[in-house]
């Protein structure tokens, strides 16, 4: 039986009197790529922030590798292998590519960091070409690659990707989704949050549809991709 690495149960998150997430439940199993799709404002990013300790939880439970993690800080969760690449990339603009990748391994004490940087360069050859370039001088797509590479440097057991294709050119969107597929094929479990429903579900094993703070549909990704309601709401058909 496949192990459940991340389990969210009846999660509620509020901003003041506004309930942004309304009691949602979902899980991510070892080796899966799971997509959480929905329109802007559906509550997807808030959900990820709650999972990773960046947003207080009003109610509900979050388990990672069988242990309750609600209320733990983001830095504690990174040490355990729960790593998020945030929306907007968040690279260290005045640091080089190499330095950004080293920051991704900040919580590690082992001697394999340089070897893992080489692995990131194998996934992202463009980063290797510009290893000593300042992150702030790179294009949006290159910074997204760097943010993903930095996340991998923490050796995640589950990698949470928040809108990795947002604001990128069509060519760069293609590249980013190729990389997500590659990362997953190398054995990393991924929770992908995306507005681009067709691309996200095209990669995923399973999917969840989020609307106005609630999960309204779930199932195998291909079934969701072919569902008339999903196609009408998110694919313009």
Secondary structure as UniProt FT lines:
FT   STRAND          4..15
FT   TURN            16..17
FT   STRAND          18..29
FT   TURN            30..31
FT   STRAND          33..37
FT   TURN            40..41
FT   HELIX           44..51
FT   TURN            52..53
FT   STRAND          59..64
FT   TURN            65..66
FT   STRAND          67..68
FT   TURN            70..71
FT   HELIX           74..80
FT   STRAND          82..85
FT   TURN            87..88
FT   TURN            93..94
FT   HELIX           97..104
FT   TURN            105..107
FT   HELIX           113..123
FT   HELIX           125..129
FT   TURN            130..132
FT   HELIX           135..137
FT   HELIX           140..152
FT   TURN            153..154
FT   STRAND          158..162
FT   TURN            164..167
FT   HELIX           170..185
FT   TURN            186..187
FT   STRAND          189..194
FT   HELIX           197..203
FT   STRAND          206..211
FT   TURN            212..213
FT   STRAND          214..220
FT   HELIX           221..225
FT   HELIX           228..234
//
